[in-house]
Amino acid sequence: MAKGPKHEPEVTNLARYRQQKAEEARRRPPKAPKPKRPGESLLGSNPRAGLILVIVLVVLLALWLGPALL
């Protein structure tokens, strides 16, 4: 069965609890941003992203120019 959030029986004053949690968050150092992997292109890490983009563009052009040619 799925478990809910951890129960904290010592929480009786919600304002004080939130203040303590905010203070703990301020003490922790901020997370470092995830560095960009070398070699990752503008389209992301999917090696077929360029092919998918070209196919989408061809389909859009066919839908746009198709009725004009018929």
C-alpha positions as CSV (number, residue, x, y, z in Angstrom):
1,M,0.0,0.0,0.0
2,A,1.2,3.5,-0.7
3,K,2.7,5.4,2.2
4,G,2.0,9.0,2.8
5,P,4.4,11.7,3.9
6,K,6.5,11.1,7.0
7,H,4.5,11.9,10.1
8,E,6.1,14.3,12.5
9,P,4.3,14.2,15.8
10,E,6.3,17.1,17.3
11,V,4.6,19.6,14.9
12,T,2.2,21.5,17.0
13,N,2.8,25.1,15.8
14,L,2.6,25.4,12.1
15,A,4.2,28.8,11.9
16,R,7.2,27.8,13.9
17,Y,7.5,24.6,11.9
18,R,7.6,26.5,8.6
19,Q,10.1,29.0,10.1
20,Q,12.4,26.1,11.1
21,K,12.1,24.5,7.7
22,A,12.9,27.8,6.0
23,E,15.9,28.3,8.3
24,E,17.2,24.8,7.5
25,A,16.8,25.5,3.7
26,R,18.8,28.8,4.1
27,R,21.6,27.0,5.9
28,R,22.0,24.4,3.1
29,P,24.2,25.4,0.3
30,P,22.4,25.9,-3.0
31,K,22.5,23.1,-5.5
32,A,25.0,23.5,-8.2
33,P,23.5,23.8,-11.7
34,K,23.8,20.8,-13.9
35,P,26.7,21.3,-16.3
36,K,26.0,20.9,-20.0
37,R,27.5,17.7,-21.3
38,P,30.2,18.2,-23.9
39,G,29.0,17.3,-27.4
40,E,25.3,17.8,-26.7
41,S,23.7,19.6,-29.5
42,L,21.0,22.2,-29.6
43,L,18.4,19.5,-30.3
44,G,19.3,17.5,-27.2
45,S,20.8,14.1,-26.7
46,N,18.6,12.1,-29.0
47,P,20.7,11.1,-32.0
48,R,17.7,11.0,-34.3
49,A,16.4,14.5,-33.4
50,G,17.6,16.0,-36.6
51,L,15.9,13.3,-38.7
52,I,12.6,13.8,-36.8
53,L,12.8,17.5,-37.3
54,V,13.3,17.1,-41.0
55,I,10.4,14.7,-41.3
56,V,8.1,17.1,-39.5
57,L,9.2,19.9,-41.7
58,V,8.6,17.8,-44.9
59,V,5.1,16.8,-43.7
60,L,4.2,20.5,-42.8
61,L,5.4,21.6,-46.3
62,A,3.4,18.8,-48.0
63,L,0.3,19.9,-46.1
64,W,0.8,23.5,-47.0
65,L,1.9,23.1,-50.6
66,G,-0.1,20.0,-51.4
67,P,-3.5,21.6,-52.0
68,A,-1.8,24.4,-54.1
69,L,-0.3,21.9,-56.5
70,L,-3.5,19.9,-57.0
